């Protein structure tokens, strides 16, 4: 293998000219799966017009982890060597060689879109006395100050990692492996604890809100499957490579089970409210029943239904003769 300062030799690039078909197909499947898993989350936030239900700490940790992961793969000497080989090998071989970079890049772009949606669909004004704001549509949005704070930290981290990586590539290319390792460790640690605040947030809210169950249904088995594939490749000695995905998948499984329970509970509650509303609205010769037991919206106020109150059929002088 050539040094980071030297271009890759023909021998380095020869191994990329004839990639294994099964390995390429699996890598491509993972890349498409990453993209597909995030789309329901994006759609749900946009459809609800609110990012309420997403923990600001989950968004923050996920954003920082994604930045560290993309920084790791971009400065890794092996990745940069594969990129340089693209000018000496065919397009198909180049695409196959960079599928690992594409996986991390896809995940980075998808989560950065979540950060952007989290900011866009937060409350339009900061609320110093409340952590949420009610919109005209009835949805509750996270306070804008929290969303702005999260987005600002992530933006600073993105520029910091980009700047340091560029300086390392230009000034100390022989030390980029150490910088890549550090970024990889940071990405793994943040990804490991990322779902802890979201689990707590969802448990306290007792509601799924803008959190996508479909996304988790795709990502949980995907994480276990990816960990298994890594274990088959590196064995027990490479536990540091697949252990992160096992821990993440377990935590996300807890969140998924919790979300399903709360969703079913909310669905049952909505059905009960609809049944009560249907019972409250009984049409008898065009009139609505005033049964107090069926009053679910407080409209059947006894005082409002007082028959002694004058109405449009009461004589204006009727009480003067009594």
ZAMI-279147 format. One record per residue (C-alpha): x, y, z. Coordinates in steps of 0.001 Angstrom, whole numbers. Layout:
+---------+---------+---------+
:      px :      py :      pz :
+---------+---------+---------+
:       X :       Y :       Z :
...
+---------+---------+---------+
END
This chain:
+---------+---------+---------+
:      px :      py :      pz :
+---------+---------+---------+
:       0 :       0 :       0 :
:    1315 :    3415 :    -908 :
:    1825 :    6136 :    1659 :
:    -737 :    8945 :    2078 :
:    1597 :   11323 :     232 :
:    1958 :    9109 :   -2828 :
:    -587 :    8199 :   -5484 :
:   -1832 :    4601 :   -5386 :
:     205 :    2107 :   -7360 :
:   -1305 :     -86 :  -10110 :
:   -1208 :   -2974 :   -7668 :
:   -3319 :   -1049 :   -5180 :
:   -5960 :    -318 :   -7798 :
:   -5912 :   -3780 :   -9373 :
:   -7809 :   -5257 :   -6429 :
:  -10702 :   -2860 :   -7161 :
:  -11048 :   -3723 :  -10850 :
:  -12897 :   -6990 :  -10273 :
:  -15126 :   -6584 :   -7199 :
:  -17084 :   -9510 :   -5789 :
:  -20645 :   -9396 :   -7071 :
:  -22256 :  -10561 :   -3831 :
:  -20338 :   -8020 :   -1760 :
:  -21291 :   -5205 :   -4140 :
:  -24956 :   -6248 :   -4181 :
:  -25047 :   -6369 :    -391 :
:  -23394 :   -2955 :     -78 :
:  -25805 :   -1464 :   -2614 :
:  -28759 :   -2999 :    -746 :
:  -27557 :   -1431 :    2513 :
:  -27192 :    1971 :     843 :
:  -30709 :    1888 :    -591 :
:  -32035 :     609 :    2742 :
:  -30495 :    3536 :    4613 :
:  -32206 :    5989 :    2282 :
:  -35539 :    4170 :    2411 :
:  -35496 :    3986 :    6208 :
:  -35233 :    7759 :    6640 :
:  -37877 :    8781 :    4100 :
:  -40878 :    7915 :    6346 :
:  -39408 :   10068 :    9118 :
:  -38963 :   13003 :    6757 :
:  -42492 :   12574 :    5417 :
:  -44106 :   12358 :    8851 :
:  -42526 :   15596 :   10076 :
:  -43612 :   17433 :    6926 :
:  -47102 :   15894 :    6912 :
:  -47766 :   16802 :   10555 :
:  -46242 :   20246 :   10167 :
:  -44423 :   19730 :   13447 :
:  -41237 :   18133 :   14740 :
:  -42748 :   17673 :   18182 :
:  -41929 :   14221 :   19539 :
:  -38269 :   14351 :   18526 :
:  -35929 :   14862 :   21464 :
:  -33568 :   17815 :   20889 :
:  -30785 :   15731 :   22425 :
:  -31511 :   12862 :   20036 :
:  -31245 :   15256 :   17101 :
:  -28056 :   16780 :   18536 :
:  -26297 :   13485 :   19238 :
:  -27370 :   12036 :   15901 :
:  -26137 :   15080 :   14028 :
:  -22763 :   15086 :   15775 :
:  -22377 :   11350 :   15237 :
:  -23142 :   11734 :   11524 :
:  -20568 :   14513 :   11188 :
:  -17899 :   12439 :   12918 :
:  -18749 :    9418 :   10744 :
:  -18542 :   11313 :    7442 :
:  -15294 :   12954 :    8589 :
:  -13886 :    9549 :    9442 :
:  -14627 :    7997 :    6068 :
:  -13437 :   11031 :    4080 :
:   -9996 :   11337 :    5720 :
:   -9362 :    7620 :    6113 :
:   -6253 :    6842 :    4020 :
:   -7822 :    3673 :    2605 :
:  -10897 :    5588 :    1419 :
:   -8807 :    8317 :    -180 :
:   -6690 :    5707 :   -1942 :
:   -9839 :    4112 :   -3379 :
:  -11013 :    7524 :   -4596 :
:   -7705 :    8121 :   -6384 :
:   -8006 :    4751 :   -8107 :
:  -11227 :    5803 :   -9829 :
:   -9260 :    7511 :  -12603 :
:   -7482 :    4220 :  -13403 :
:  -10402 :    1795 :  -13201 :
:  -13791 :    1603 :  -14886 :
:  -16864 :    3506 :  -13723 :
:  -18563 :     369 :  -12446 :
:  -15535 :    -660 :  -10411 :
:  -15218 :    2873 :   -9049 :
:  -18847 :    2921 :   -7908 :
:  -18422 :    -485 :   -6280 :
:  -15251 :     652 :   -4502 :
:  -16946 :    3739 :   -3068 :
:  -20170 :    2122 :   -1874 :
:  -18856 :    2225 :    1692 :
:  -18400 :    5977 :    1377 :
:  -21861 :    6214 :    -209 :
:  -23435 :    4460 :    2774 :
:  -21981 :    6931 :    5274 :
:  -22737 :    9845 :    2941 :
:  -26365 :    8769 :    2542 :
:  -26829 :    8456 :    6283 :
:  -25204 :   11852 :    6808 :
:  -27447 :   13607 :    4275 :
:  -30606 :   11933 :    5585 :
:  -29934 :   12911 :    9182 :
:  -28924 :   16446 :    8256 :
:  -32333 :   16736 :    6593 :
:  -33908 :   15697 :    9906 :
:  -31939 :   18469 :   11619 :
:  -33199 :   20950 :    9027 :
:  -36818 :   19800 :    9393 :
:  -36487 :   19910 :   13166 :
:  -35521 :   23567 :   12856 :
:  -38097 :   24491 :   10209 :
:  -41038 :   22898 :   11987 :
:  -40237 :   24211 :   15442 :
:  -42207 :   27076 :   17025 :
:  -41785 :   30359 :   15133 :
:  -41054 :   32318 :   18319 :
:  -39079 :   31432 :   21470 :
:  -41214 :   30626 :   24494 :
:  -39342 :   31467 :   27722 :
:  -42128 :   30187 :   29962 :
:  -43084 :   27114 :   27977 :
:  -41152 :   24448 :   26137 :
:  -43770 :   24111 :   23399 :
:  -46068 :   26237 :   21279 :
:  -49543 :   25404 :   20018 :
:  -50107 :   26024 :   16323 :
:  -53365 :   26895 :   14632 :
:  -53661 :   23328 :   13344 :
:  -53498 :   21971 :   16874 :
:  -49986 :   20540 :   16557 :
:  -47448 :   21338 :   19242 :
:  -44029 :   22425 :   18041 :
:  -40745 :   22376 :   19980 :
:  -39586 :   25812 :   21117 :
:  -37550 :   27599 :   18461 :
:  -34743 :   28477 :   20889 :
:  -34016 :   24783 :   21506 :
:  -34067 :   23991 :   17783 :
:  -31814 :   26941 :   16962 :
:  -29389 :   25873 :   19682 :
:  -29206 :   22317 :   18342 :
:  -28749 :   23479 :   14747 :
:  -26062 :   25980 :   15773 :
:  -24004 :   23374 :   17631 :
:  -24250 :   20964 :   14709 :
:  -23242 :   23674 :   12233 :
:  -20227 :   24647 :   14352 :
:  -19213 :   20987 :   14634 :
:  -19529 :   20530 :   10874 :
:  -17278 :   23495 :   10110 :
:  -14804 :   22487 :   12837 :
:  -14436 :   18894 :   11615 :
:  -14171 :   20074 :    8001 :
:  -11503 :   22641 :    8845 :
:   -9410 :   20309 :   11000 :
:   -9670 :   17539 :    8400 :
:   -8533 :   19882 :    5651 :
:   -5591 :   21076 :    7748 :
:   -4619 :   17482 :    8508 :
:   -4804 :   16471 :    4849 :
:   -2661 :   19398 :    3754 :
:    -214 :   19784 :    6634 :
:      33 :   16364 :    8299 :
:   -1158 :   13711 :    5824 :
:     792 :   10987 :    7648 :
:   -1358 :   11535 :   10746 :
:   -4757 :   11380 :    9070 :
:   -5195 :    7770 :   10230 :
:   -5067 :    8904 :   13863 :
:   -7548 :   11703 :   13184 :
:   -9837 :    9257 :   11362 :
:   -9638 :    6814 :   14283 :
:  -10558 :    9573 :   16735 :
:  -13543 :   10586 :   14633 :
:  -14604 :    6950 :   14382 :
:  -14489 :    6519 :   18157 :
:  -16521 :    9719 :   18672 :
:  -19081 :    8627 :   16089 :
:  -19454 :    5231 :   17737 :
:  -19849 :    6625 :   21260 :
:  -22424 :    9207 :   20192 :
:  -24371 :    6639 :   18168 :
:  -24378 :    4310 :   21180 :
:  -26020 :    6817 :   23524 :
:  -28076 :    8650 :   20896 :
:  -31338 :    6856 :   21638 :
:  -31232 :    7204 :   25422 :
:  -32682 :   10756 :   25487 :
:  -35273 :    9832 :   22843 :
:  -36419 :    6852 :   24920 :
:  -36831 :    9107 :   27962 :
:  -38530 :   11835 :   25899 :
:  -41058 :    9440 :   24369 :
:  -41723 :    7772 :   27723 :
:  -42499 :   11109 :   29358 :
:  -44690 :   12240 :   26454 :
:  -46569 :    8924 :   26326 :
:  -47087 :    9653 :   22637 :
:  -45293 :    8929 :   19358 :
:  -46104 :   12333 :   17825 :
:  -43711 :   13001 :   14891 :
:  -41519 :    9965 :   15559 :
:  -41837 :    7514 :   12661 :
:  -42542 :    3904 :   13605 :
:  -41994 :    2822 :    9990 :
:  -38457 :    4214 :   10088 :
:  -37668 :    2211 :   13207 :
:  -39265 :    -931 :   11770 :
:  -36748 :    -710 :    8936 :
:  -33714 :     418 :   10929 :
:  -33912 :   -2035 :   13855 :
:  -33617 :   -5261 :   11827 :
:  -31257 :   -3456 :    9473 :
:  -28855 :   -2655 :   12325 :
:  -28901 :   -6248 :   13580 :
:  -28400 :   -7549 :   10038 :
:  -25504 :   -5187 :    9426 :
:  -23885 :   -6168 :   12749 :
:  -24205 :   -9826 :   11776 :
:  -22552 :   -9179 :    8426 :
:  -19658 :   -7419 :   10161 :
:  -19278 :  -10277 :   12654 :
:  -19121 :  -12805 :    9828 :
:  -16335 :  -10756 :    8220 :
:  -14177 :   -9841 :   11240 :
:  -15217 :  -12384 :   13891 :
:  -15095 :  -11863 :   17642 :
:  -11737 :  -10092 :   17406 :
:  -13405 :   -7234 :   15547 :
:  -16046 :   -6665 :   18216 :
:  -15387 :   -2912 :   18199 :
:  -16728 :   -2763 :   14635 :
:  -20079 :   -4505 :   15224 :
:  -20740 :   -3953 :   18948 :
:  -21871 :    -361 :   18324 :
:  -24592 :   -1552 :   15963 :
:  -25764 :   -4190 :   18443 :
:  -26105 :   -1641 :   21249 :
:  -27790 :     881 :   18963 :
:  -30218 :   -1733 :   17646 :
:  -31120 :   -2837 :   21182 :
:  -31835 :     725 :   22318 :
:  -33816 :    1444 :   19174 :
:  -35774 :   -1772 :   19777 :
:  -36789 :    -472 :   23203 :
:  -37924 :    2782 :   21605 :
:  -39802 :     887 :   18890 :
:  -41719 :   -1291 :   21371 :
:  -42555 :    1774 :   23453 :
:  -43719 :    3703 :   20378 :
:  -45964 :     848 :   19226 :
:  -47561 :     604 :   22679 :
:  -48251 :    4343 :   22842 :
:  -49516 :    4375 :   19258 :
:  -51976 :    1541 :   19927 :
:  -53101 :    3245 :   23125 :
:  -53662 :    6527 :   21297 :
:  -55493 :    4755 :   18474 :
:  -57803 :    3056 :   20972 :
:  -58388 :    6355 :   22763 :
:  -59222 :    8105 :   19478 :
:  -61698 :    5365 :   18600 :
:  -63364 :    5727 :   22003 :
:  -63654 :    9475 :   21568 :
:  -65193 :    9046 :   18141 :
:  -67721 :    6554 :   19520 :
:  -68622 :    8957 :   22319 :
:  -69013 :   11812 :   19861 :
:  -71264 :    9705 :   17648 :
:  -73450 :    8827 :   20614 :
:  -73642 :   12482 :   21646 :
:  -75017 :   13541 :   18275 :
:  -78420 :   11867 :   18031 :
:  -80816 :   13229 :   15469 :
:  -84450 :   12951 :   16491 :
:  -86671 :   14921 :   14129 :
:  -83687 :   17143 :   13350 :
:  -82886 :   17909 :   17029 :
:  -79722 :   17010 :   18955 :
:  -80142 :   15062 :   22198 :
:  -79375 :   16963 :   25372 :
:  -78638 :   13882 :   27463 :
:  -75972 :   14967 :   29951 :
:  -74415 :   11520 :   29970 :
:  -73637 :   11862 :   26265 :
:  -72158 :   15361 :   26483 :
:  -68509 :   14986 :   25477 :
:  -67690 :   18547 :   24474 :
:  -69434 :   20535 :   27173 :
:  -72034 :   21975 :   24837 :
:  -75000 :   20657 :   26826 :
:  -74766 :   23233 :   29578 :
:  -77848 :   23007 :   31853 :
:  -77964 :   26776 :   32071 :
:  -77737 :   27058 :   28293 :
:  -80727 :   24722 :   27978 :
:  -82869 :   26460 :   30604 :
:  -86402 :   26441 :   29183 :
:  -87336 :   29467 :   31339 :
:  -84960 :   31669 :   29364 :
:  -86675 :   33813 :   26752 :
:  -86200 :   32829 :   23151 :
:  -87370 :   33877 :   19739 :
:  -90854 :   32322 :   20312 :
:  -91453 :   33960 :   23700 :
:  -93723 :   36965 :   23841 :
:  -91831 :   40079 :   24840 :
:  -94696 :   41044 :   27164 :
:  -95362 :   37547 :   28400 :
:  -93770 :   38103 :   31808 :
:  -95632 :   41337 :   32456 :
:  -98936 :   39466 :   32884 :
:  -97577 :   36864 :   35298 :
+---------+---------+---------+
END
